[in-house]
Amino acid sequence: MNSFVDYFRNIQERNGAIGQIHSCPELMECIQQVGFLPLLESGIQGYAAESLMAEECQFTQFPDGSWEWPLWQWKGSVVREGGCVYGKFFAGKAGFVSREWWPDLYNWRRSQHPVPEEGTIEDVILTTLRENGSMITRELRAACDFTGKNMRSKFDAYVSRLQMGTYIVTEDFVYPVDKHGREYGFGWSLLTTPEHLIGRENCLCDRTPEESLQRMMEHLSGLLTYATERQIKKLLK
């Protein structure tokens, strides 16, 4: 067995399932099974939701330029209803963490990313977000006065670091609407804090940060039997 796709199909087949993901509920169930699931390519072969999609759920572009991508369209439902937390948690790349495993990631990452010092850019971003509860990225960027030339990429880098530190998560996705009332485009992330989204009590655990890291390492090592320790540590650190 040389990839997570093979591993996951083996689990599904043993459970009498179909071996691939064909629907949003199946994706939600997968996240609960594996605990940690990057959305797209993670650096470990096959370890991504994208890799698990059935053929009919792959990205499809039509001759008129329109497209269909069930995985992308399911993200909002998964975040709202799937019992998980979503954000850029995996070496700066987006993915899902089940609520069962979230306290351990939160515990470990907070130990590695201290609370931003008062008056720093990260502190301003977090304070603004907390005061508003939730904001789409472009609104948060404007509120923090990142409006000049080349400021978007700089702001996004700060937000990505705050997500890696588990200070910011995605609450939902907001889409523009055309004149016919139809949503279009890739959407904007509606950002919030994990404490606001699921409650501070659901972010905490009674383990030390090192115990949380060890627990996550053991879990992922058992899940990704073909991955190296270095690859797994990169995802978690």
PyRosetta script that sets phi, psi and omega in degrees:
from pyrosetta import init, pose_from_sequence

init()
pose = pose_from_sequence("MNSFVDYFRNIQERNGAIGQIHSCPELMECIQQVGFLPLLESGIQGYAAESLMAEECQFTQFPDGSWEWPLWQWKGSVVREGGCVYGKFFAGKAGFVSREWWPDLYNWRRSQHPVPEEGTIEDVILTTLRENGSMITRELRAACDFTGKNMRSKFDAYVSRLQMGTYIVTEDFVYPVDKHGREYGFGWSLLTTPEHLIGRENCLCDRTPEESLQRMMEHLSGLLTYATERQIKKLLK")
pose.set_psi(1, 118.8)
pose.set_omega(1, -170.3)
pose.set_phi(2, -120.3)
pose.set_psi(2, 9.4)
pose.set_omega(2, 176.3)
pose.set_phi(3, -154.9)
pose.set_psi(3, 162.7)
pose.set_omega(3, 178.4)
pose.set_phi(4, -64.7)
pose.set_psi(4, -31.5)
pose.set_omega(4, 177.6)
pose.set_phi(5, -58.5)
pose.set_psi(5, -47.0)
pose.set_omega(5, 178.6)
pose.set_phi(6, -61.5)
pose.set_psi(6, -43.9)
pose.set_omega(6, -178.8)
pose.set_phi(7, -60.8)
pose.set_psi(7, -47.9)
pose.set_omega(7, -177.2)
pose.set_phi(8, -64.7)
pose.set_psi(8, -41.8)
pose.set_omega(8, 179.2)
pose.set_phi(9, -62.6)
pose.set_psi(9, -37.2)
pose.set_omega(9, 179.4)
pose.set_phi(10, -63.3)
pose.set_psi(10, -43.2)
pose.set_omega(10, 178.0)
pose.set_phi(11, -61.8)
pose.set_psi(11, -47.0)
pose.set_omega(11, -178.0)
pose.set_phi(12, -62.1)
pose.set_psi(12, -42.7)
pose.set_omega(12, -177.9)
pose.set_phi(13, -66.5)
pose.set_psi(13, -37.8)
pose.set_omega(13, 177.6)
pose.set_phi(14, -64.6)
pose.set_psi(14, -30.7)
pose.set_omega(14, -180.0)
pose.set_phi(15, -88.2)
pose.set_psi(15, 4.7)
pose.set_omega(15, 179.3)
pose.set_phi(16, 78.7)
pose.set_psi(16, 15.6)
pose.set_omega(16, 178.9)
pose.set_phi(17, -90.8)
pose.set_psi(17, -171.4)
pose.set_omega(17, -169.4)
pose.set_phi(18, -96.2)
pose.set_psi(18, -5.1)
pose.set_omega(18, 173.1)
pose.set_phi(19, 89.6)
pose.set_psi(19, -14.8)
pose.set_omega(19, 176.1)
pose.set_phi(20, -140.7)
pose.set_psi(20, 168.4)
pose.set_omega(20, -179.2)
pose.set_phi(21, -95.6)
pose.set_psi(21, 123.6)
pose.set_omega(21, -178.6)
pose.set_phi(22, -116.1)
pose.set_psi(22, -8.0)
pose.set_omega(22, -174.2)
pose.set_phi(23, -150.2)
pose.set_psi(23, 164.9)
pose.set_omega(23, 177.9)
pose.set_phi(24, -63.0)
pose.set_psi(24, -44.0)
pose.set_omega(24, 176.8)
pose.set_phi(25, -59.4)
pose.set_psi(25, -35.2)
pose.set_omega(25, 177.8)
pose.set_phi(26, -67.5)
pose.set_psi(26, -36.0)
pose.set_omega(26, 176.7)
pose.set_phi(27, -65.1)
pose.set_psi(27, -42.1)
pose.set_omega(27, 178.1)
pose.set_phi(28, -60.4)
pose.set_psi(28, -42.7)
pose.set_omega(28, 179.6)
pose.set_phi(29, -64.7)
pose.set_psi(29, -39.3)
pose.set_omega(29, 178.6)
pose.set_phi(30, -60.5)
pose.set_psi(30, -44.1)
pose.set_omega(30, -179.8)
pose.set_phi(31, -61.1)
pose.set_psi(31, -40.2)
pose.set_omega(31, 178.1)
pose.set_phi(32, -66.1)
pose.set_psi(32, -35.0)
pose.set_omega(32, 179.3)
pose.set_phi(33, -67.6)
pose.set_psi(33, -46.8)
pose.set_omega(33, -170.8)
pose.set_phi(34, -94.5)
pose.set_psi(34, -20.9)
pose.set_omega(34, 176.6)
pose.set_phi(35, 84.6)
pose.set_psi(35, -47.2)
pose.set_omega(35, -179.8)
pose.set_phi(36, -127.9)
pose.set_psi(36, 126.3)
pose.set_omega(36, -179.0)
pose.set_phi(37, -146.0)
pose.set_psi(37, 104.9)
pose.set_omega(37, 173.8)
pose.set_phi(38, -59.6)
pose.set_psi(38, 149.7)
pose.set_omega(38, 179.3)
pose.set_phi(39, -73.6)
pose.set_psi(39, -51.3)
pose.set_omega(39, -178.0)
pose.set_phi(40, -118.2)
pose.set_psi(40, -169.0)
pose.set_omega(40, -175.7)
pose.set_phi(41, -46.2)
pose.set_psi(41, 129.2)
pose.set_omega(41, -173.1)
pose.set_phi(42, -109.4)
pose.set_psi(42, -9.1)
pose.set_omega(42, -173.7)
pose.set_phi(43, 98.6)
pose.set_psi(43, -9.5)
pose.set_omega(43, 174.4)
pose.set_phi(44, -116.1)
pose.set_psi(44, 125.3)
pose.set_omega(44, -171.1)
pose.set_phi(45, -49.4)
pose.set_psi(45, 121.1)
pose.set_omega(45, 174.5)
pose.set_phi(46, 76.5)
pose.set_psi(46, -6.2)
pose.set_omega(46, -174.9)
pose.set_phi(47, -84.9)
pose.set_psi(47, 79.2)
pose.set_omega(47, -179.7)
pose.set_phi(48, -167.0)
pose.set_psi(48, 148.1)
pose.set_omega(48, 176.9)
pose.set_phi(49, -58.1)
pose.set_psi(49, -39.1)
pose.set_omega(49, -179.3)
pose.set_phi(50, -55.4)
pose.set_psi(50, -39.1)
pose.set_omega(50, -177.1)
pose.set_phi(51, -70.2)
pose.set_psi(51, -20.7)
pose.set_omega(51, -175.9)
pose.set_phi(52, -92.4)
pose.set_psi(52, -6.1)
pose.set_omega(52, -176.5)
pose.set_phi(53, -69.9)
pose.set_psi(53, 138.3)
pose.set_omega(53, 173.3)
pose.set_phi(54, -63.3)
pose.set_psi(54, 160.8)
pose.set_omega(54, -174.4)
pose.set_phi(55, -55.7)
pose.set_psi(55, -40.6)
pose.set_omega(55, -177.4)
pose.set_phi(56, -72.9)
pose.set_psi(56, -6.9)
pose.set_omega(56, 179.8)
pose.set_phi(57, -105.7)
pose.set_psi(57, 7.8)
pose.set_omega(57, 178.0)
pose.set_phi(58, -76.2)
pose.set_psi(58, 163.1)
pose.set_omega(58, 177.6)
pose.set_phi(59, -61.3)
pose.set_psi(59, 131.3)
pose.set_omega(59, 179.7)
pose.set_phi(60, -131.8)
pose.set_psi(60, 127.1)
pose.set_omega(60, 176.0)
pose.set_phi(61, -109.3)
pose.set_psi(61, 135.7)
pose.set_omega(61, -176.1)
pose.set_phi(62, -98.9)
pose.set_psi(62, 161.2)
pose.set_omega(62, -176.9)
pose.set_phi(63, -56.0)
pose.set_psi(63, -29.4)
pose.set_omega(63, -179.2)
pose.set_phi(64, -81.7)
pose.set_psi(64, 3.1)
pose.set_omega(64, 178.7)
pose.set_phi(65, 94.8)
pose.set_psi(65, -12.9)
pose.set_omega(65, 177.1)
pose.set_phi(66, -73.7)
pose.set_psi(66, 168.6)
pose.set_omega(66, -176.6)
pose.set_phi(67, -147.4)
pose.set_psi(67, 163.9)
pose.set_omega(67, 176.3)
pose.set_phi(68, -138.2)
pose.set_psi(68, 130.2)
pose.set_omega(68, -178.4)
pose.set_phi(69, -147.4)
pose.set_psi(69, 88.9)
pose.set_omega(69, -176.6)
pose.set_phi(70, -51.3)
pose.set_psi(70, -42.5)
pose.set_omega(70, -178.8)
pose.set_phi(71, -56.5)
pose.set_psi(71, -46.2)
pose.set_omega(71, -179.6)
pose.set_phi(72, -64.3)
pose.set_psi(72, -39.0)
pose.set_omega(72, -178.1)
pose.set_phi(73, -73.6)
pose.set_psi(73, -22.9)
pose.set_omega(73, 179.9)
pose.set_phi(74, -81.4)
pose.set_psi(74, -17.5)
pose.set_omega(74, -171.5)
pose.set_phi(75, -52.3)
pose.set_psi(75, -46.6)
pose.set_omega(75, -177.4)
pose.set_phi(76, -60.7)
pose.set_psi(76, -45.2)
pose.set_omega(76, 179.4)
pose.set_phi(77, -62.5)
pose.set_psi(77, -40.6)
pose.set_omega(77, -179.8)
pose.set_phi(78, -63.7)
pose.set_psi(78, -43.8)
pose.set_omega(78, -179.1)
pose.set_phi(79, -65.5)
pose.set_psi(79, -40.8)
pose.set_omega(79, -177.6)
pose.set_phi(80, -74.8)
pose.set_psi(80, -36.1)
pose.set_omega(80, -168.0)
pose.set_phi(81, -122.3)
pose.set_psi(81, -8.9)
pose.set_omega(81, -168.4)
pose.set_phi(82, -90.6)
pose.set_psi(82, 6.0)
pose.set_omega(82, 178.0)
pose.set_phi(83, 64.8)
pose.set_psi(83, 40.0)
pose.set_omega(83, -178.1)
pose.set_phi(84, -144.5)
pose.set_psi(84, 174.3)
pose.set_omega(84, 177.1)
pose.set_phi(85, -120.7)
pose.set_psi(85, 141.5)
pose.set_omega(85, -175.2)
pose.set_phi(86, -126.4)
pose.set_psi(86, 139.6)
pose.set_omega(86, 176.7)
pose.set_phi(87, 173.1)
pose.set_psi(87, -175.1)
pose.set_omega(87, 178.9)
pose.set_phi(88, -84.9)
pose.set_psi(88, 84.9)
pose.set_omega(88, -174.2)
pose.set_phi(89, -108.8)
pose.set_psi(89, -11.4)
pose.set_omega(89, -171.3)
pose.set_phi(90, -115.7)
pose.set_psi(90, 91.4)
pose.set_omega(90, -178.3)
pose.set_phi(91, 50.8)
pose.set_psi(91, 42.2)
pose.set_omega(91, 177.8)
pose.set_phi(92, 82.3)
pose.set_psi(92, 3.9)
pose.set_omega(92, 179.6)
pose.set_phi(93, -109.4)
pose.set_psi(93, 152.5)
pose.set_omega(93, -173.4)
pose.set_phi(94, -77.7)
pose.set_psi(94, 152.6)
pose.set_omega(94, 176.7)
pose.set_phi(95, -178.4)
pose.set_psi(95, 179.3)
pose.set_omega(95, -175.6)
pose.set_phi(96, -107.0)
pose.set_psi(96, 143.8)
pose.set_omega(96, 172.5)
pose.set_phi(97, -130.3)
pose.set_psi(97, 126.0)
pose.set_omega(97, 179.7)
pose.set_phi(98, -65.4)
pose.set_psi(98, 154.9)
pose.set_omega(98, -179.9)
pose.set_phi(99, -66.0)
pose.set_psi(99, -24.2)
pose.set_omega(99, 175.9)
pose.set_phi(100, -62.7)
pose.set_psi(100, -39.7)
pose.set_omega(100, -175.6)
pose.set_phi(101, -96.8)
pose.set_psi(101, -11.8)
pose.set_omega(101, -177.8)
pose.set_phi(102, -57.1)
pose.set_psi(102, -44.8)
pose.set_omega(102, -178.8)
pose.set_phi(103, -57.4)
pose.set_psi(103, -34.4)
pose.set_omega(103, 179.3)
pose.set_phi(104, -71.2)
pose.set_psi(104, -41.9)
pose.set_omega(104, 177.3)
pose.set_phi(105, -64.3)
pose.set_psi(105, -44.4)
pose.set_omega(105, 178.6)
pose.set_phi(106, -58.7)
pose.set_psi(106, -47.0)
pose.set_omega(106, -178.8)
pose.set_phi(107, -60.1)
pose.set_psi(107, -47.4)
pose.set_omega(107, -178.2)
pose.set_phi(108, -69.5)
pose.set_psi(108, -48.8)
pose.set_omega(108, -176.0)
pose.set_phi(109, -65.2)
pose.set_psi(109, -38.1)
pose.set_omega(109, 179.3)
pose.set_phi(110, -64.2)
pose.set_psi(110, -29.9)
pose.set_omega(110, 177.9)
pose.set_phi(111, -70.6)
pose.set_psi(111, -24.5)
pose.set_omega(111, -178.8)
pose.set_phi(112, -96.4)
pose.set_psi(112, -19.0)
pose.set_omega(112, -179.5)
pose.set_phi(113, -126.0)
pose.set_psi(113, 86.9)
pose.set_omega(113, -177.8)
pose.set_phi(114, -57.7)
pose.set_psi(114, 158.5)
pose.set_omega(114, 177.1)
pose.set_phi(115, -55.2)
pose.set_psi(115, 130.4)
pose.set_omega(115, -179.3)
pose.set_phi(116, -55.7)
pose.set_psi(116, 139.9)
pose.set_omega(116, 179.7)
pose.set_phi(117, -67.1)
pose.set_psi(117, 146.0)
pose.set_omega(117, -178.6)
pose.set_phi(118, -57.1)
pose.set_psi(118, 133.1)
pose.set_omega(118, 177.6)
pose.set_phi(119, 91.2)
pose.set_psi(119, -10.3)
pose.set_omega(119, 177.6)
pose.set_phi(120, -76.1)
pose.set_psi(120, 165.1)
pose.set_omega(120, 179.9)
pose.set_phi(121, -60.4)
pose.set_psi(121, -42.9)
pose.set_omega(121, 178.4)
pose.set_phi(122, -60.3)
pose.set_psi(122, -38.8)
pose.set_omega(122, 179.1)
pose.set_phi(123, -65.5)
pose.set_psi(123, -41.4)
pose.set_omega(123, 179.0)
pose.set_phi(124, -62.7)
pose.set_psi(124, -43.6)
pose.set_omega(124, 179.8)
pose.set_phi(125, -62.1)
pose.set_psi(125, -48.2)
pose.set_omega(125, -178.9)
pose.set_phi(126, -64.6)
pose.set_psi(126, -43.1)
pose.set_omega(126, 179.6)
pose.set_phi(127, -61.6)
pose.set_psi(127, -43.5)
pose.set_omega(127, 178.9)
pose.set_phi(128, -61.8)
pose.set_psi(128, -43.7)
pose.set_omega(128, -179.3)
pose.set_phi(129, -66.2)
pose.set_psi(129, -42.8)
pose.set_omega(129, 180.0)
pose.set_phi(130, -64.1)
pose.set_psi(130, -38.0)
pose.set_omega(130, -179.3)
pose.set_phi(131, -66.3)
pose.set_psi(131, -29.5)
pose.set_omega(131, -177.0)
pose.set_phi(132, -100.0)
pose.set_psi(132, -10.8)
pose.set_omega(132, -180.0)
pose.set_phi(133, 85.2)
pose.set_psi(133, -59.9)
pose.set_omega(133, 175.6)
pose.set_phi(134, -155.7)
pose.set_psi(134, 148.6)
pose.set_omega(134, -178.8)
pose.set_phi(135, -150.5)
pose.set_psi(135, 145.7)
pose.set_omega(135, 172.6)
pose.set_phi(136, -73.3)
pose.set_psi(136, 156.5)
pose.set_omega(136, -170.8)
pose.set_phi(137, -54.8)
pose.set_psi(137, -46.2)
pose.set_omega(137, -175.8)
pose.set_phi(138, -67.4)
pose.set_psi(138, -32.2)
pose.set_omega(138, 176.4)
pose.set_phi(139, -68.0)
pose.set_psi(139, -42.1)
pose.set_omega(139, 178.6)
pose.set_phi(140, -64.1)
pose.set_psi(140, -41.1)
pose.set_omega(140, 179.1)
pose.set_phi(141, -61.0)
pose.set_psi(141, -44.8)
pose.set_omega(141, -179.9)
pose.set_phi(142, -66.4)
pose.set_psi(142, -40.1)
pose.set_omega(142, -179.6)
pose.set_phi(143, -64.6)
pose.set_psi(143, -27.5)
pose.set_omega(143, 179.4)
pose.set_phi(144, -94.3)
pose.set_psi(144, 8.7)
pose.set_omega(144, 174.6)
pose.set_phi(145, 65.4)
pose.set_psi(145, 33.4)
pose.set_omega(145, 172.7)
pose.set_phi(146, -96.0)
pose.set_psi(146, 68.6)
pose.set_omega(146, -171.4)
pose.set_phi(147, -115.3)
pose.set_psi(147, -6.2)
pose.set_omega(147, -177.5)
pose.set_phi(148, -81.1)
pose.set_psi(148, -177.6)
pose.set_omega(148, 179.7)
pose.set_phi(149, -62.5)
pose.set_psi(149, 135.4)
pose.set_omega(149, 178.8)
pose.set_phi(150, 63.9)
pose.set_psi(150, 13.2)
pose.set_omega(150, -177.8)
pose.set_phi(151, -81.8)
pose.set_psi(151, -22.3)
pose.set_omega(151, -178.1)
pose.set_phi(152, -61.1)
pose.set_psi(152, -47.6)
pose.set_omega(152, -177.8)
pose.set_phi(153, -66.0)
pose.set_psi(153, -36.2)
pose.set_omega(153, 178.5)
pose.set_phi(154, -65.6)
pose.set_psi(154, -43.6)
pose.set_omega(154, 179.1)
pose.set_phi(155, -63.5)
pose.set_psi(155, -45.0)
pose.set_omega(155, -179.6)
pose.set_phi(156, -59.6)
pose.set_psi(156, -34.4)
pose.set_omega(156, 178.8)
pose.set_phi(157, -66.0)
pose.set_psi(157, -40.6)
pose.set_omega(157, 177.2)
pose.set_phi(158, -63.8)
pose.set_psi(158, -44.3)
pose.set_omega(158, -179.1)
pose.set_phi(159, -64.8)
pose.set_psi(159, -39.1)
pose.set_omega(159, 178.4)
pose.set_phi(160, -62.0)
pose.set_psi(160, -41.7)
pose.set_omega(160, 178.2)
pose.set_phi(161, -64.4)
pose.set_psi(161, -38.5)
pose.set_omega(161, 178.7)
pose.set_phi(162, -68.3)
pose.set_psi(162, -32.2)
pose.set_omega(162, 175.2)
pose.set_phi(163, -69.9)
pose.set_psi(163, -42.0)
pose.set_omega(163, 177.0)
pose.set_phi(164, -61.0)
pose.set_psi(164, -30.9)
pose.set_omega(164, 177.7)
pose.set_phi(165, -83.6)
pose.set_psi(165, 1.4)
pose.set_omega(165, -178.8)
pose.set_phi(166, 66.6)
pose.set_psi(166, 26.6)
pose.set_omega(166, 176.5)
pose.set_phi(167, -90.0)
pose.set_psi(167, -25.2)
pose.set_omega(167, -179.4)
pose.set_phi(168, -130.0)
pose.set_psi(168, 139.2)
pose.set_omega(168, 176.6)
pose.set_phi(169, -134.7)
pose.set_psi(169, 171.9)
pose.set_omega(169, 177.9)
pose.set_phi(170, -98.8)
pose.set_psi(170, 124.7)
pose.set_omega(170, 179.9)
pose.set_phi(171, -86.6)
pose.set_psi(171, -34.0)
pose.set_omega(171, -177.0)
pose.set_phi(172, -171.6)
pose.set_psi(172, -174.3)
pose.set_omega(172, 176.4)
pose.set_phi(173, -128.9)
pose.set_psi(173, 136.8)
pose.set_omega(173, -177.8)
pose.set_phi(174, -113.6)
pose.set_psi(174, 131.0)
pose.set_omega(174, -176.2)
pose.set_phi(175, -115.5)
pose.set_psi(175, 141.6)
pose.set_omega(175, 172.2)
pose.set_phi(176, -66.6)
pose.set_psi(176, 156.6)
pose.set_omega(176, -177.3)
pose.set_phi(177, -121.7)
pose.set_psi(177, 134.5)
pose.set_omega(177, 179.8)
pose.set_phi(178, -81.9)
pose.set_psi(178, -178.2)
pose.set_omega(178, -174.9)
pose.set_phi(179, -66.1)
pose.set_psi(179, -14.1)
pose.set_omega(179, 178.0)
pose.set_phi(180, -96.1)
pose.set_psi(180, 4.6)
pose.set_omega(180, 179.2)
pose.set_phi(181, 81.6)
pose.set_psi(181, 15.2)
pose.set_omega(181, -178.6)
pose.set_phi(182, -99.6)
pose.set_psi(182, 136.2)
pose.set_omega(182, 176.8)
pose.set_phi(183, -71.8)
pose.set_psi(183, 149.0)
pose.set_omega(183, 178.5)
pose.set_phi(184, -149.7)
pose.set_psi(184, 169.8)
pose.set_omega(184, 177.2)
pose.set_phi(185, 81.6)
pose.set_psi(185, -174.1)
pose.set_omega(185, -177.3)
pose.set_phi(186, -90.1)
pose.set_psi(186, -8.9)
pose.set_omega(186, 176.1)
pose.set_phi(187, 82.6)
pose.set_psi(187, 166.0)
pose.set_omega(187, 178.2)
pose.set_phi(188, -115.4)
pose.set_psi(188, 142.2)
pose.set_omega(188, 177.0)
pose.set_phi(189, -73.4)
pose.set_psi(189, 132.3)
pose.set_omega(189, 171.8)
pose.set_phi(190, -95.2)
pose.set_psi(190, 108.8)
pose.set_omega(190, -172.4)
pose.set_phi(191, -92.8)
pose.set_psi(191, 150.0)
pose.set_omega(191, 174.9)
pose.set_phi(192, -155.9)
pose.set_psi(192, -173.1)
pose.set_omega(192, 175.0)
pose.set_phi(193, -102.4)
pose.set_psi(193, 152.9)
pose.set_omega(193, 178.9)
pose.set_phi(194, -63.0)
pose.set_psi(194, -32.2)
pose.set_omega(194, 178.9)
pose.set_phi(195, -64.3)
pose.set_psi(195, -38.5)
pose.set_omega(195, 178.5)
pose.set_phi(196, -72.1)
pose.set_psi(196, -36.4)
pose.set_omega(196, -175.6)
pose.set_phi(197, -73.5)
pose.set_psi(197, -49.1)
pose.set_omega(197, -173.6)
pose.set_phi(198, -122.9)
pose.set_psi(198, -1.8)
pose.set_omega(198, 179.7)
pose.set_phi(199, 93.1)
pose.set_psi(199, 138.1)
pose.set_omega(199, -177.2)
pose.set_phi(200, -59.6)
pose.set_psi(200, -35.6)
pose.set_omega(200, -178.0)
pose.set_phi(201, -63.3)
pose.set_psi(201, -25.0)
pose.set_omega(201, 179.4)
pose.set_phi(202, -90.1)
pose.set_psi(202, 4.5)
pose.set_omega(202, 177.1)
pose.set_phi(203, -105.5)
pose.set_psi(203, -10.6)
pose.set_omega(203, -171.8)
pose.set_phi(204, -104.2)
pose.set_psi(204, 151.6)
pose.set_omega(204, 173.0)
pose.set_phi(205, -140.2)
pose.set_psi(205, 168.1)
pose.set_omega(205, -174.9)
pose.set_phi(206, -98.1)
pose.set_psi(206, 17.6)
pose.set_omega(206, 177.7)
pose.set_phi(207, -96.7)
pose.set_psi(207, 158.3)
pose.set_omega(207, 171.4)
pose.set_phi(208, -73.5)
pose.set_psi(208, 160.0)
pose.set_omega(208, 176.9)
pose.set_phi(209, -56.0)
pose.set_psi(209, -39.3)
pose.set_omega(209, -179.6)
pose.set_phi(210, -66.9)
pose.set_psi(210, -36.3)
pose.set_omega(210, 176.6)
pose.set_phi(211, -66.9)
pose.set_psi(211, -38.2)
pose.set_omega(211, 177.0)
pose.set_phi(212, -64.0)
pose.set_psi(212, -44.1)
pose.set_omega(212, 178.4)
pose.set_phi(213, -60.3)
pose.set_psi(213, -46.0)
pose.set_omega(213, -179.6)
pose.set_phi(214, -61.5)
pose.set_psi(214, -41.2)
pose.set_omega(214, 179.5)
pose.set_phi(215, -62.3)
pose.set_psi(215, -44.2)
pose.set_omega(215, 179.8)
pose.set_phi(216, -67.6)
pose.set_psi(216, -40.2)
pose.set_omega(216, 178.7)
pose.set_phi(217, -60.8)
pose.set_psi(217, -45.9)
pose.set_omega(217, -179.6)
pose.set_phi(218, -63.6)
pose.set_psi(218, -40.5)
pose.set_omega(218, 179.6)
pose.set_phi(219, -63.4)
pose.set_psi(219, -49.3)
pose.set_omega(219, -177.4)
pose.set_phi(220, -71.7)
pose.set_psi(220, -32.0)
pose.set_omega(220, 176.5)
pose.set_phi(221, -64.6)
pose.set_psi(221, -36.9)
pose.set_omega(221, 176.6)
pose.set_phi(222, -72.4)
pose.set_psi(222, -30.0)
pose.set_omega(222, -179.5)
pose.set_phi(223, -80.1)
pose.set_psi(223, -42.4)
pose.set_omega(223, -176.4)
pose.set_phi(224, -108.6)
pose.set_psi(224, 70.1)
pose.set_omega(224, -171.7)
pose.set_phi(225, -64.3)
pose.set_psi(225, -19.9)
pose.set_omega(225, -178.1)
pose.set_phi(226, -95.1)
pose.set_psi(226, -9.0)
pose.set_omega(226, -178.0)
pose.set_phi(227, -83.4)
pose.set_psi(227, 152.4)
pose.set_omega(227, 177.7)
pose.set_phi(228, -83.5)
pose.set_psi(228, 159.8)
pose.set_omega(228, 177.1)
pose.set_phi(229, -59.6)
pose.set_psi(229, -37.6)
pose.set_omega(229, 179.7)
pose.set_phi(230, -62.7)
pose.set_psi(230, -41.3)
pose.set_omega(230, 179.0)
pose.set_phi(231, -63.3)
pose.set_psi(231, -42.2)
pose.set_omega(231, -179.0)
pose.set_phi(232, -68.7)
pose.set_psi(232, -41.5)
pose.set_omega(232, 177.6)
pose.set_phi(233, -61.3)
pose.set_psi(233, -36.7)
pose.set_omega(233, 179.2)
pose.set_phi(234, -61.8)
pose.set_psi(234, -39.5)
pose.set_omega(234, 178.3)
pose.set_phi(235, -64.7)
pose.set_psi(235, -39.5)
pose.set_omega(235, -174.3)
pose.set_phi(236, -86.9)
pose.set_psi(236, -21.8)
pose.set_omega(236, -175.8)
pose.set_phi(237, -103.0)
pose.dump_pdb("model.pdb")
